[in-house]
């Protein structure tokens, strides 16, 4: 005899799965047999298809086009509005880029000082970090402010 106390939850789940699969197979066989019995009867008694009803002639393509236009018109309007907004922003960015390109370049030895001035550091701090005089650092701060990069302090 089988000792059922030695079965774990995995074995119990497997047993339940096998029983369920067997029942599903049995149900499918019964269903196919029932379907096989009904098929010949349905063919013998099948009524003839009804005569097609003559609908009034309507231009379906024109109706579909009209419905499509009605649905797409608001979407197209919204897309055009967004496109105009994007074009305006792009024009603004282009103008800024042209302005930046027209500015004279900064000497490489002053680029770090200019970036520090843009962050708002004092002239003394810039002079100390970049190993330059305080007068040069003040000049760099003034240059950064004139370019709209630094604080207006």
TAJO-V711920 format. One record per residue. N is the residue number from 1. RES is the residue in three letters. PHI is phi as a letter, one per 20 degrees, with the letter a starting at -180 (NA if undefined). NEAR is the number of other ideal C-beta (glycine too) atoms within 10 Angstrom. D_CENTER is the distance of its C-alpha to the mean C-alpha in Angstrom with 1 decimal. Layout:
# TAJO-V711920
N,RES,PHI,NEAR,D_CENTER  N,RES,PHI,NEAR,D_CENTER
This chain:
# TAJO-V711920
1,UNK,NA,3,62.7  2,UNK,e,6,59.0  3,UNK,e,6,58.4  4,UNK,f,8,55.5  5,UNK,f,5,55.3  6,UNK,e,7,54.0  7,UNK,f,12,50.9  8,UNK,e,8,47.7  9,UNK,f,7,44.5  10,UNK,f,8,43.0  11,UNK,f,11,46.0  12,UNK,f,11,46.0  13,UNK,f,10,42.3  14,UNK,f,12,43.2  15,UNK,f,11,46.2  16,UNK,f,10,44.2  17,UNK,f,10,41.7  18,UNK,f,10,44.6  19,UNK,f,10,46.2  20,UNK,f,10,43.1  21,UNK,f,10,42.5  22,UNK,f,10,46.2  23,UNK,f,10,45.9  24,UNK,f,10,42.8  25,UNK,f,10,44.8  26,UNK,f,10,47.8  27,UNK,f,10,45.7  28,UNK,f,10,44.2  29,UNK,f,10,47.7  30,UNK,f,10,49.1  31,UNK,f,10,46.3  32,UNK,f,10,46.8  33,UNK,f,10,50.6  34,UNK,f,10,50.2  35,UNK,f,10,47.9  36,UNK,f,9,50.5  37,UNK,f,9,53.2  38,UNK,f,10,51.4  39,UNK,f,9,50.4  40,UNK,f,9,54.0  41,UNK,f,9,54.8  42,UNK,f,9,51.7  43,UNK,f,8,52.7  44,UNK,f,6,56.3  45,UNK,e,7,55.5  46,UNK,f,8,52.4  47,UNK,f,5,52.9  48,UNK,f,5,52.6  49,UNK,f,6,49.4  50,UNK,f,6,49.9  51,UNK,f,6,50.5  52,UNK,f,6,47.5  53,UNK,e,5,47.7  54,UNK,f,6,47.8  55,UNK,e,6,45.1  56,UNK,f,4,45.7  57,UNK,f,6,44.4  58,UNK,c,8,41.1  59,UNK,e,9,39.0  60,UNK,f,8,35.8  61,UNK,f,8,34.0  62,UNK,f,9,34.8  63,UNK,f,10,33.6  64,UNK,f,10,30.3  65,UNK,f,11,29.9  66,UNK,f,11,30.8  67,UNK,f,10,28.3  68,UNK,f,10,25.5  69,UNK,f,10,26.5  70,UNK,f,9,26.7  71,UNK,e,9,23.1  72,UNK,e,11,21.7  73,UNK,g,10,23.8  74,UNK,f,9,22.0  75,UNK,f,9,18.5  76,UNK,f,10,20.2  77,UNK,f,10,21.9  78,UNK,f,10,18.7  79,UNK,f,11,17.2  80,UNK,f,10,20.6  81,UNK,f,10,20.7  82,UNK,f,10,17.5  83,UNK,f,10,18.7  84,UNK,f,10,22.0  85,UNK,f,10,20.6  86,UNK,f,10,18.8  87,UNK,f,10,22.1  88,UNK,f,10,24.0  89,UNK,f,10,22.0  90,UNK,f,10,22.4  91,UNK,f,10,26.1  92,UNK,f,10,26.5  93,UNK,f,10,25.0  94,UNK,f,10,27.3  95,UNK,f,10,30.3  96,UNK,f,10,29.6  97,UNK,f,10,29.4  98,UNK,f,9,32.6  99,UNK,f,11,34.3  100,UNK,f,9,33.4  101,UNK,f,7,34.6  102,UNK,e,7,37.9  103,UNK,f,10,38.6  104,UNK,f,6,41.2  105,UNK,f,6,40.1  106,UNK,e,16,41.0  107,UNK,f,9,43.4  108,UNK,g,7,41.9  109,UNK,f,11,44.3  110,UNK,d,18,43.0  111,UNK,f,13,39.2  112,UNK,f,15,39.0  113,UNK,f,26,41.3  114,UNK,f,19,39.1  115,UNK,f,16,36.0  116,UNK,f,22,38.0  117,UNK,f,28,39.3  118,UNK,f,17,35.7  119,UNK,f,12,35.1  120,UNK,n,13,38.1  121,UNK,f,22,40.7  122,UNK,f,16,44.4  123,UNK,f,21,46.6  124,UNK,f,11,48.6  125,UNK,f,14,45.6  126,UNK,f,25,44.4  127,UNK,f,20,48.0  128,UNK,f,13,48.2  129,UNK,f,13,45.0  130,UNK,d,20,45.4  131,UNK,l,8,49.2  132,UNK,c,18,50.2  133,UNK,f,11,52.5  134,UNK,f,13,51.5  135,UNK,f,10,52.4  136,UNK,f,16,49.9  137,UNK,f,24,47.2  138,UNK,f,16,48.0  139,UNK,f,16,47.8  140,UNK,f,27,44.3  141,UNK,f,24,43.2  142,UNK,f,13,44.6  143,UNK,f,18,42.8  144,UNK,f,23,39.5  145,UNK,f,15,40.1  146,UNK,f,10,41.1  147,UNK,e,15,37.8  148,UNK,m,9,36.0  149,UNK,e,15,34.9  150,UNK,d,21,37.0  151,UNK,f,13,38.5  152,UNK,e,5,41.0  153,UNK,f,7,43.4
